[in-house]
């Protein structure tokens, strides 16, 4: 027991120093963690505030979701090639394109009635009508309105605009009007519908 007391008295100053250093290292480590936690806590508070804004928005009602679902199903109803072509002509006319065949400002290449192909998307089967090389010509605003309608699905929600190429051409004006610049666009689209039956 005497030996143990001598050892403790001999190593106590060095042990105290070691213990103080150890506690100092732990204290510094905890201080660094506390500083990092403050930054993380402010990040978490910002994320919670953003999520709070999202959660605060009311969920759409069942009737609204059902109406949207029914609208999608109506737009995917089977469509004939003639109906699709008529829709394209009406979009061009509403956009301000001259659809008179003599004007040669709007043309759709011949599309056979059996042009539909079957594709599987997700868990469903769809018919796809691909119409390529639709040509429109007119002032820039009219051509862009036509392309915008096709791209946004404003008139036909189940239409996908695949490709657009545009160029500017110079056309001779009538009477005293000089040469005018018109836009010519060539458009490729796909129209998706549910299979018949």
SULMOVEN-V403960 format. One record per pair of residues at least 6 apart in sequence whose C-alpha atoms are under 7 Angstrom apart, sorted by the first residue. I is the first residue (numbers start at 1). J is the second residue. If there is no record, write none. Layout:
{{I/J} {I/J}}
This chain:
{{75/157} {75/158} {76/158} {76/192} {76/193} {76/194} {77/193} {77/194} {78/193} {78/194} {78/195} {78/196} {79/193} {81/113} {91/146} {92/146} {93/99} {95/142} {95/145} {95/146} {96/142} {97/137} {97/138} {97/142} {98/105} {98/106} {99/105} {99/106} {105/136} {105/137} {105/138} {106/135} {106/136} {106/137} {107/134} {107/135} {107/136} {108/133} {108/134} {108/135} {109/133} {109/134} {115/129} {116/127} {116/128} {116/129} {117/127} {117/128} {117/129} {118/125} {118/126} {118/127} {118/128} {119/125} {119/126} {119/127} {120/126} {125/194} {126/192} {126/193} {126/194} {126/195} {127/192} {127/193} {127/194} {127/195} {128/190} {128/191} {128/192} {128/193} {129/190} {129/191} {129/192} {130/189} {130/190} {130/191} {131/188} {131/189} {131/190} {132/187} {132/188} {132/189} {133/186} {133/187} {133/188} {134/186} {134/187} {134/188} {135/185} {135/186} {135/187} {136/143} {136/184} {136/185} {136/186} {137/143} {137/182} {137/183} {137/184} {137/185} {138/182} {138/183} {138/184} {139/182} {139/183} {140/182} {140/183} {143/183} {149/155} {150/159} {150/161} {151/160} {151/161} {153/159} {158/191} {158/192} {159/189} {159/190} {159/191} {159/192} {160/189} {160/190} {160/191} {161/188} {161/189} {161/190} {162/188} {162/189} {162/190} {163/187} {163/188} {164/185} {164/186} {164/187} {164/188} {165/185} {165/186} {165/187} {166/183} {166/184} {166/185} {166/186} {167/183} {167/184} {167/185} {168/181} {168/182} {168/183} {168/184} {169/181} {169/182} {169/183} {170/179} {170/180} {170/181} {170/182} {171/179} {171/180} {171/181} {171/182} {172/178} {172/179} {172/180} {173/179} {173/180}}
